[in-house]
Structure formats: C-alpha cells, structure tokens
Amino acid sequence: MTSTGTAGTAATAPPPPGAARLLRPYARGFALVVVLRIIGAVAGLAPLLAVVELGRTLLAPGSADDGHVRDVVIVGAAGLLVRLLFTAASSGVGHLLDTRVQLSLRRQLAARLGRMPIGRLARRRTGELAKLVGEDVSAVHPFIAHTPDELVSAFVVPLVSLGYLFTVDWQLTLITLIPVLLAIALVPLMMTPERLREQKEFDAAMGRISASVVEFVQGIAVVKAFGGSERAHGRFRTAVADFTRSFYRMVRGLAGVAAAMQVALSPPFVLLAVLTGGAYRITDGGLAPADLLPFLLLGLGLTAPVAALGHGFDDLQAARRAVGRIRDVLAEPELPEPARPVTPEGHRVELRDVRFGYEGAAAGREVLRGIDLVLEPGTTTAVVGPSGSGKSTLVQLLTRFHDPTHGSVLLGGVDLREVGSRELYRRVSYVFQDVRLLRASVADNIALAVPHADRDAVVRAARRAGIHDRVSELPRGYDSVIGEDARLSGGEAQRVSIARALLADTPVLVLDEATAFADPQTERAVREALARTREKRTTLVIAHRLETIADADTVVVLRDGEIVERGTTAELLARDGAFAEFWKLHAGATEARATEGEGAR
C-alpha cells in the first residue's frame, strides 16, 4: 500500500463557475421574462403616443376628426391594458424564477459544504457561512427578479422612443439626449478600482459583524460566567467601527457621482434641456409648436428607465459580489472520492508513518509526526496527552475529516482514501465533545445515521445512553423538537449523540471526550453499554478520566505530535514515565474534588 493512497479524484479545486454557468439551466425562464417585459414596455408607449397624437390633432387648425380621435383613444387604452397584463406576467414569472434559482443555489451550497473535508469547513466562521447561505443568496434576488425589467426599460423603451422622436425632429432629439448621455458618462466613475475595493472592504466588514454577533451569542454563557462581557462587546464594537469606516469611505467616494447623476436625470433638468432646444427650433421655424409635445412627454420617459437602473446599481453590484462569493465556495475542493472504491475486509485500524500539518500553518509545522499505531478489533485504545499534543487531530484522521500529508490510515487493510465516503461512514462513527443537534425531533436526532430505525430501536439506544428518562419528561417525548419544546443541557445533548452512535452500531467507534459533560452515574452506564458490544467493535477514545483510561486495552500517550509511550495501564504506571505523571496529576485532582465535596457535605 502506498503512502499516498490511490484516490481517483484530485483534491484540487475546479475553476470557479461563472454567473452565466450558474444560471444557464434557467436561460429559457430568463428569455420568457425578457420577451414578456419587452412586449409590455413597448405597449406602454402607446398611451404616451396617443396623448401626443391627440394633442397634435386638437391643436391643428380646423375641426378634429371624431373617428380619428376615438381610434387614438382606443389604441392608447389597449396599449395600457397590454402593458399591465404583460408587466404583471413578467414580474410573476421573474419572481418564480428567482425562487427556483435561490433554492437551487442553496441546495448546491449545502451539497458542496456537505462534500467538503470537515477540517476545511471548520476553518470558516459560522457567521460567514450563515451570511453566505442566507444573505448572499438573497442578494441575487434583484439580479433575477428586477434586472431584466430594468434592462428592458433602460434600453428598449428609449430606443423605440428615440425612433419615433427622430421622425419628428432629429436635431431636438439629440438635444433631448444630453441629460441621458451625461448620466451614462458618469457610470464608469462608479466602477473604478478604488470604488470596487471600497465595496469589497464594505462586504468584508459586514461579514465580520455577522461573525462577531454569532460568536457572541453562542458564547454568551461563558462570557457572563467569567466576566468577559467587556472584551466580547469590545470585539463587536471594533467590528462595528470597521464597518462604519468602510461604509463612510464607500459613500464618500460614490456620493458626488450619484448626486451628479440624479441632477442630470431629474425632470427639471430634462425639461430645461427640451424647452431650451425646443424654443430655439420653434424660433428658427424648424419645428411646429405642436411637435414640441412628444419631446416633453417622451423626453422624461427617456431618463426614467436610466434613473431606475442607476438606483439599482448598488443592488446589482451587491449581487455580483455575492455571486462571486458563492462561486468561490462552489469551487472549493471536495473530499476526494476514489475512482474505484474498495470495500474493507474487517475493521482493523492501522496508522502507518502518519504525518499531518494544517494548511496555512507555519512552514514545516506538523501537528502529527511519524505516528504508527494499530487498533485491533474488539479492543479499546485510549489516547491521552496535554492540550495541543495532537489528540483530536489524530482521531479526526480516522473519520477523514482530514487526510494525512504523509503516510496512510487503513481500515480493514484498505487506505481510507480508497474507501467511498458512504461505505466509510457505515463503518466509522464519531461522537464529538462539542455536540450540535439538528432542529428536528429527538427521535430523528438519534436515528440520524439509521433513518429507517423503528421507535423501539431508538428507545433502546436512548436507554443504553442514559437519556431515556429525560426524553420521557419532554412535552412530546421523542417527538419533541430540539430548540422548540426540547431544550437539553450539554451533557444531555452529548448523551443523545452517544445514543445515535449506539443505534448506528458501526464496527469502529471514535469518542472525543464523549462523556465530558456527563455525571458519574451516566458515564458508568454509557461505559457499560459500550462494554456489552466491545468484542465486535474497534474503539478509539480521547480520555482524561481515570475510569475510562483504566477500561482501555491500550493507552497511547501523545506529546508534541509524537507517541512517547504505549501499553496497558499497569505497564505504563510501572514505567513511571509520562503516563505515570499524567495519572498522578489526575488522581490528585480527583481526590481533591472528592475531599472538597465531603467537606461541603
């Protein structure tokens, strides 16, 4: 077996999908929205043209033709009706399409996050991920639901209007275009590298606020207990101050340009340009007074769509940046899957010359160095050592939260990188110290790995984990929903997680201080439950409690990423080395706690 495995899929990230590629499956929907909007926009010009024609007819010398006036009114009213119908249809289809796109993006993000290595995913802040799946996907809404309408209004309506105005008087048409051309000339000033950098800093500052709020809320109990509220509030205030500065810089850079665009597109400025040019043309005899009316009506119509597009510029920029962040996550490398998965034979676990260092760590800094370890079926191996010795990293390699940077981890004689992830997690289960339960019923949380388990099996697992009595006290028992009518303590949530592992009944079980929050009676019950199936399971535990260590067949002592001692509890105590020192420290602490408890009684 090679040290690198033979996984068929590389861990390199594919090129980020562009916005067009992300939205390509919905091209027909976009086309339908645009066609409906074009028909509605063009029909919307009919009432304006009808008013123009009525004005020219009524202002013309002689009596007006009643039939012509009636036809003009009917055409204008019909155009208004068509505009209402097609605009409503365009808006409805656009919002339905937006819902489908947002659902698809969230599903893609959930699928990609689910396939990312857990170690890589853990480096992202909870607030950052919440903002990505929530706010960033929602920021695409203007681009999907409103941009087609705005683009059609900004280009189709002015083009049709210009075509008509050119037939009336081409010189006055050019004068009418002056406000629009001035506004368009200012657009590049809003997209300079400096402006784009300020907008990027603004998004980053917003993300830091979201992350600081989430972290503060999640750690509120610890903050209050240890009097760290000032420091916690200080981090939030720092994030707010950074946001304020970045927001001020962005607004300061855009304010002048935005104000100039608003002035150029404002009705008074447009009317001033049209009336000035019209007066000049009428005075020199090039334009009839009645022909000034279409310029007064349609001239304002030329600027309104461009103004609307300008107002939506910030939303479009936010959508573009949000799509960029979504693309970055969708381009993250997935957990490499083998081209031809191999099924392990048995559940013997072996680590061969394993080395591991986290990405971004200092050059040459390895958390694990040259680990050689064998876990035989039917045995329990306890890993002990000081904080930072690499214990959690070691057990995470067994569940492929990370892949070793050198060496290999084998299950049943097969490198884990050659085992499909579905097969791996049918054979290996992991109970975390820090448990996060789903917002689902207690029964569903226990049966997460075995969704088709019946209620009797769920109850048996809960009894063995010592959580059945507590669940029975909940308003709806096993049907109570976590976070709604079921609020569990840290120890209770941990026991639910242990029940989940017992129900899964995988041949390999990894426990990362799985009973850290449990009381002694519950811990004893859990140890007894695990012991009853011990002969058919390979168990690896990170342990600090002496009772857990004493039950282990093998104890491994880690220090600075290396195994410094291994053997049975009796053997290691007899050596009077690192483990004996660890045992004496913990035994002394246990005795001191017992003495304090007796004194209190």
MIDRENLO-628947 format. One record per residue (C-alpha): residue in one letter; y, x, z. Coordinates in steps of 0.02 Angstrom, whole numbers, padded with zeros to 5 digits, always signed. Layout:
N
AYXZ...
//
This chain:
601
M+00000+00000+00000T+00167+00073-00048S+00309+00087+00073T+00423-00022-00029G+00310-00166-00074T+00292-00242-00246A+00403-00392-00239G+00433-00458-00412T+00613-00513-00386A+00750-00389-00357A+00872-00412-00214T+01022-00380-00323A+01143-00522-00347P+01157-00607-00517P+01328-00614-00598P+01436-00749-00517P+01428-00913-00613G+01596-00960-00687A+01680-01127-00658A+01628-01183-00832R+01447-01140-00795L+01453-01232-00629L+01522-01388-00712R+01427-01378-00876P+01299-01513-00828Y+01444-01636-00813A+01527-01598-00981R+01489-01772-01051G+01567-01853-00900F+01723-01747-00919A+01732-01791-01104L+01720-01976-01064V+01859-01962-00934V+01971-01870-01059V+01939-01996-01200L+01975-02145-01087R+02133-02061-01024I+02194-02019-01199I+02173-02199-01256G+02262-02263-01100A+02403-02136-01115V+02436-02171-01299A+02429-02359-01267G+02553-02334-01126L+02684-02279-01252A+02677-02449-01337P+02789-02539-01208L+02919-02400-01222L+02917-02404-01411A+02926-02594-01404V+03084-02582-01298V+03156-02456-01420E+03118-02567-01569L+03189-02721-01481G+03348-02626-01441R+03370-02565-01618T+03332-02741-01685L+03452-02829-01568L+03591-02700-01593A+03577-02706-01781P+03711-02809-01871G+03662-02987-01917S+03541-03107-01833A+03374-03044-01765D+03209-03096-01843D+03122-03205-01711G+02949-03171-01783H+02978-02983-01779V+03041-02991-01601R+02887-03092-01550D+02769-02968-01633V+02854-02822-01547V+02838-02906-01376I+02653-02944-01406V+02617-02765-01458G+02708-02698-01305A+02614-02815-01187A+02447-02774-01270G+02482-02589-01253L+02521-02611-01068L+02357-02706-01041V+02256-02575-01134R+02340-02439-01032L+02296-02524-00867L+02114-02554-00917F+02080-02380-00985T+02176-02290-00849A+02078-02384-00716A+01915-02343-00807S+01964-02160-00822S+02008-02149-00637G+01847-02236-00585V+01736-02127-00692G+01830-01971-00636H+01806-02008-00451L+01622-02050-00476L+01603-01886-00570D+01694-01796-00430T+01571-01868-00303R+01423-01808-00406V+01498-01634-00428Q+01535-01615-00243L+01360-01674-00197S+01286-01550-00321L+01391-01405-00257R+01345-01441-00076R+01162-01451-00123Q+01174-01287-00219L+01260-01204-00072A+01133-01272+00051A+00990-01213-00060R+01066-01040-00083L+01105-01021+00102G+00927-01076+00140R+00858-00941+00024M+00972-00802+00084P+00899-00675+00206I+00939-00738+00380G+01009-00568+00427R+01137-00576+00287L+01179-00756+00328A+01205-00715+00512R+01347-00595+00467R+01453-00741+00406R+01553-00835+00536T+01508-01014+00574G+01687-01069+00539E+01685-00980+00371L+01525-01070+00318A+01591-01237+00381K+01751-01213+00281L+01652-01163+00127V+01535-01314+00125G+01668-01435+00186E+01847-01391+00140D+01814-01279-00011V+01701-01405-00097S+01827-01543-00059A+01966-01434-00133V+01880-01454-00302H+01923-01640-00297P+02094-01626-00384F+02019-01521-00524I+01883-01651-00556A+01968-01816-00521H+02150-01784-00567T+02169-01633-00681P+02101-01720-00839D+02227-01860-00815E+02368-01738-00783L+02323-01628-00932V+02315-01778-01049S+02480-01842-00981A+02558-01669-00994F+02505-01638-01175V+02451-01796-01267V+02595-01909-01213P+02731-01780-01252L+02652-01738-01420V+02645-01920-01475S+02822-01949-01410L+02885-01794-01500G+02804-01851-01662Y+02899-02014-01651L+03065-01933-01600F+03056-01808-01742T+03053-01955-01863V+03213-02019-01785D+03315-01857-01773W+03237-01684-01765Q+03395-01597-01700L+03415-01712-01549T+03227-01694-01519L+03248-01506-01498I+03392-01535-01378T+03284-01656-01278L+03151-01521-01262I+03268-01398-01174P+03226-01456-00994V+03038-01450-01031L+03049-01276-01107L+03149-01213-00959A+03017-01279-00837I+02873-01205-00938A+02962-01037-00944L+02963-01033-00753V+02774-01061-00735P+02724-00876-00759L+02836-00832-00611M+02718-00933-00500M+02566-00833-00557T+02623-00654-00536P+02503-00533-00448E+02613-00539-00294R+02607-00730-00287L+02418-00730-00312R+02398-00601-00174E+02503-00707-00056Q+02397-00859-00094K+02237-00759-00061E+02308-00699+00106F+02352-00880+00148D+02172-00936+00117A+02104-00792+00222A+02222-00835+00365M+02167-01017+00356G+01986-00961+00366R+02023-00855+00520I+02100-01006+00607S+01945-01111+00569A+01830-00973+00632S+01930-00946+00792V+01930-01132+00832V+01741-01147+00806E+01706-00992+00910F+01821-01051+01049V+01741-01224+01057Q+01564-01153+01053G+01604-01031+01193I+01716-01144+01298A+01594-01149+01445V+01583-00959+01455V+01771-00942+01434K+01806-01059+01578A+01671-00987+01690F+01734-00810+01675G+01919-00845+01665G+01939-00782+01487S+02044-00926+01426E+02198-00817+01403R+02103-00695+01292A+02020-00838+01195H+02187-00926+01172G+02262-00759+01127R+02142-00738+00981F+02184-00913+00921R+02370-00881+00939T+02351-00719+00842A+02261-00813+00703V+02399-00945+00702A+02534-00812+00697D+02448-00726+00549F+02436-00894+00461T+02620-00931+00493R+02673-00763+00422S+02563-00780+00267F+02621-00960+00240Y+02804-00907+00256R+02780-00766+00131M+02695-00883+00007V+02827-01020+00024R+02970-00895+00016G+02901-00825-00147L+02875-00995-00227A+03022-01093-00159G+03153-01031-00282V+03044-01054-00435A+02985-01227-00378A+03163-01283-00345A+03220-01224-00517M+03076-01318-00599Q+03119-01477-00505V+03300-01466-00559A+03253-01435-00741L+03136-01585-00743S+03244-01702-00640P+03305-01862-00727P+03491-01820-00706F+03469-01652-00794V+03366-01730-00934L+03491-01871-00958L+03633-01744-00960A+03548-01646-01099V+03507-01802-01201L+03679-01882-01181T+03769-01720-01221G+03666-01690-01376G+03671-01874-01425A+03861-01883-01408Y+03876-01731-01520R+03760-01804-01652I+03843-01977-01649T+04017-01900-01660D+03975-01798-01815G+03893-01950-01894G+03715-01882-01893L+03646-02016-01778A+03670-02203-01761P+03714-02260-01584A+03559-02372-01576D+03448-02222-01616L+03500-02138-01452L+03397-02267-01356P+03223-02192-01394F+03282-02021-01333L+03345-02095-01170L+03179-02182-01138L+03054-02057-01208G+03154-01905-01153L+03119-01947-00972G+02938-01979-01020L+02925-01801-01087T+02967-01722-00920A+02872-01838-00803P+02696-01775-00851V+02752-01594-00843A+02830-01627-00674A+02668-01706-00613L+02572-01555-00675G+02693-01443-00583H+02670-01541-00421G+02482-01523-00441F+02494-01336-00472D+02458-01293-00290D+02305-01406-00289L+02243-01325-00450Q+02268-01151-00379A+02179-01200-00218A+02035-01272-00320R+02024-01112-00422R+02015-01005-00266A+01889-01123-00186V+01778-01115-00341G+01790-00926-00330R+01726-00926-00151I+01587-01048-00197R+01539-00935-00343D+01533-00785-00227V+01410-00872-00110L+01304-00938-00254A+01295-00759-00318E+01230-00691-00152P+01058-00612-00171E+00915-00722-00116L+00767-00668-00014P+00661-00577-00143E+00506-00676-00189P+00351-00593-00262A+00309-00625-00443R+00125-00645-00396P+00111-00696-00213V-00037-00626-00117T-00123-00725+00021P-00152-00625+00181E-00329-00612+00248G-00320-00640+00434H-00169-00618+00547R-00172-00436+00598V+00007-00370+00600E+00047-00189+00564L+00211-00092+00552R+00197+00072+00457D+00333+00202+00475V+00465+00065+00480R+00648+00115+00471F+00794-00004+00462G+00984+00006+00457Y+01107-00137+00436E+01218-00146+00282G+01392-00085+00317A+01338+00018+00468A+01394+00197+00488A+01312+00315+00365G+01139+00365+00423R+01142+00247+00572E+00967+00174+00588V+00926+00039+00714L+00739+00073+00699R+00666+00244+00662G+00485+00276+00618I+00403+00126+00703D+00212+00124+00694L+00134-00025+00781V-00022-00132+00766L-00039-00309+00836E-00219-00363+00841P-00269-00547+00828G-00296-00628+00996T-00178-00509+01086T-00004-00518+01158T+00115-00373+01136A+00272-00364+01243V+00423-00264+01184V+00541-00202+01321G+00689-00087+01322P+00875-00078+01358S+01004-00177+01261G+01035-00103+01090S+00865-00020+01080G+00814-00123+00926K+00701-00255+01005S+00775-00407+00916T+00784-00313+00752L+00600-00266+00767V+00541-00445+00790Q+00656-00507+00651L+00564-00395+00528L+00405-00494+00562T+00488-00654+00501R+00577-00568+00355F+00749-00602+00422H+00770-00425+00357D+00664-00311+00251P+00638-00131+00311T+00739+00000+00221H+00586+00113+00229G+00405+00082+00269S+00317-00085+00269V+00269-00232+00379L+00096-00300+00342L+00013-00466+00383G-00174-00476+00353G-00165-00313+00256V-00027-00377+00139D+00153-00317+00136L+00266-00462+00187R+00365-00434+00027E+00209-00483-00070V+00186-00645+00029G+00277-00801-00031S+00402-00867+00095R+00314-01036+00110E+00149-00950+00149L+00235-00831+00270Y+00314-00969+00374R+00150-01065+00378R+00078-00913+00466V+00225-00849+00570S+00338-00948+00686Y+00486-00885+00786V+00561-00953+00948F+00740-00895+00971Q+00827-00859+01135D+00983-00948+01071V+00914-01116+01012R+01008-01230+00892L+00934-01404+00873L+00964-01516+00723R+01064-01677+00737A+00906-01778+00724S+00785-01863+00842V+00694-01762+00973A+00529-01803+00886D+00597-01740+00719N+00658-01580+00800I+00486-01547+00874A+00398-01592+00711L+00516-01489+00604A+00377-01372+00542V+00248-01513+00533P+00348-01663+00470H+00193-01773+00449A+00132-01748+00627D+00097-01910+00719R+00182-01957+00881D+00030-01915+00988A+00031-01736+00924V+00218-01722+00958V+00196-01787+01136R+00052-01666+01169A+00159-01519+01112A+00304-01580+01222R+00189-01594+01373R+00124-01418+01348A+00304-01354+01334G+00354-01446+01494I+00486-01556+01411H+00395-01725+01401D+00461-01792+01566R+00641-01752+01519V+00623-01832+01348S+00549-01989+01427E+00710-02007+01529L+00819-02014+01373P+00885-02185+01318R+00766-02198+01170G+00639-02069+01221Y+00578-01966+01074D+00687-02067+00955S+00847-02012+01043V+00960-01911+00928I+01020-01738+00982G+01209-01742+01003E+01218-01932+01012D+01112-02006+01151A+01017-01846+01190R+01110-01701+01269L+00997-01561+01327S+01033-01407+01429G+00999-01232+01363G+00831-01224+01450E+00782-01398+01389A+00830-01355+01210Q+00726-01197+01225R+00575-01299+01280V+00597-01415+01130S+00593-01258+01021I+00435-01199+01109A+00355-01370+01082R+00398-01352+00898A+00307-01185+00893L+00157-01255+00986L+00144-01401+00866A+00158-01284+00715D+00013-01184+00789T+00040-01036+00674P-00079-00887+00691V+00069-00770+00726L+00199-00815+00857V+00358-00717+00891L+00452-00755+01052D+00626-00684+01079E+00655-00715+01265A+00592-00891+01232T+00590-00941+01417A+00752-00854+01467F+00832-01019+01523A+00676-01099+01594D+00642-01121+01779P+00490-01029+01852Q+00380-01185+01851T+00417-01223+01669E+00393-01041+01619R+00224-01040+01705A+00172-01200+01616V+00225-01128+01447R+00131-00965+01480E-00025-01063+01524A-00007-01169+01367L+00007-01013+01259A-00138-00931+01350R-00255-01076+01306T-00240-01033+01120R-00217-00848+01145E-00384-00796+01073K-00339-00862+00899R-00158-00804+00892T-00061-00641+00871T+00088-00645+00988L+00239-00531+00999V+00367-00561+01136I+00529-00482+01189A+00511-00485+01377H+00611-00443+01531R+00523-00549+01662L+00385-00457+01753E+00265-00605+01742T+00274-00606+01552I+00250-00418+01543A+00101-00423+01662D+00014-00551+01549A+00030-00439+01394D-00115-00340+01324T+00001-00204+01261V+00176-00156+01315V+00290-00062+01196V+00446+00024+01263L+00589+00048+01140R+00735+00166+01163D+00866+00206+01030G+00758+00129+00894E+00601+00228+00934I+00440+00188+01028V+00440+00302+01179E+00291+00226+01270R+00149+00105+01237G-00005+00047+01332T-00060-00079+01462T+00049-00118+01611A-00065-00019+01728E-00069+00132+01612L+00119+00139+01593L+00150+00119+01779A+00029+00261+01812R+00127+00375+01694D+00285+00347+01798G+00394+00359+01643A+00520+00247+01557F+00420+00088+01584A+00390+00126+01769E+00578+00148+01790F+00608-00018+01699W+00478-00104+01811K+00554-00037+01972L+00729-00094+01921H+00672-00270+01879A+00556-00283+02028G+00701-00231+02142A+00815-00360+02061T+00683-00495+02080E+00656-00451+02263A+00844-00452+02295R+00861-00626+02218A+00716-00688+02323T+00795-00616+02481E+00962-00697+02441G+00875-00863+02411E+00782-00852+02577G+00943-00810+02668A+01031-00958+02590R+00890-01073+02645
//
